[in-house]
Amino acid sequence: MTSDRAAVITVSDRCARGEAEDRSGPLLVQALAERGISDVVTRVVPDGIESVRDVLRWTLAQGARLILTTGGTGVTPRDLTPEGTRGLLDTEIPGLAEAIRAHGADAGVRTAVLSRGLAGIIREPNGGRPALVVNLPGSTGGVRDGAAVVLPLWPHLRDQLDGVDHAVPPGR
């Protein structure tokens, strides 16, 4: 599909401490590979605004164009992935985040609407290429739902980020 680099970031205190196995991150890596995206950097970081902000900056420095986070989108006190992401977004794409929640809810997961995940564009300082960042829930089901929505849109989104004009959107 593309040679652009992607990043998968798992945000979890327990996984970062080695107390739990990261199942969602590897699932995202697999979903990316199935779409032909094999250049993927991965990180596991603890919950928190600063850790999320720092790892997003790191992924940009690594040249990631598509950044998928998993975890930290719920309503517990440590679920701060959206707060760590929001300050770096140049442009939010609320429809994408809403579509992910709706996909989960339509699949019968009522709690999908509780995810506070964001989606948007980060433009790297110093003239780097812009990247799409999407916060996905930490559950494997939430990751599957999010990948099902985001990955088919990625080629079109990437082209738009690169300034390519599309007369007809995909799927029309």
Sequence and secondary structure as in RCSB ss.txt:
>XXXX:A:sequence
MTSDRAAVITVSDRCARGEAEDRSGPLLVQALAERGISDVVTRVVPDGIESVRDVLRWTLAQGARLILTTGGTGV
TPRDLTPEGTRGLLDTEIPGLAEAIRAHGADAGVRTAVLSRGLAGIIREPNGGRPALVVNLPGSTGGVRDGAAVV
LPLWPHLRDQLDGVDHAVPPGR
>XXXX:A:secstr
    EEEEEEE HHHHTTSS   HHHHHHHHHHHTT   EEEEEE SSHHHHHHHHHHHHHTTEEEEEEES  SS
STT  HHHHHHTT SEE HHHHHHHHHHHHHTT GGGGG    EEEE  GGG   EEEEEE SSHHHHHHHHHHH
HHHHHHHHHHHTT   SS TT 
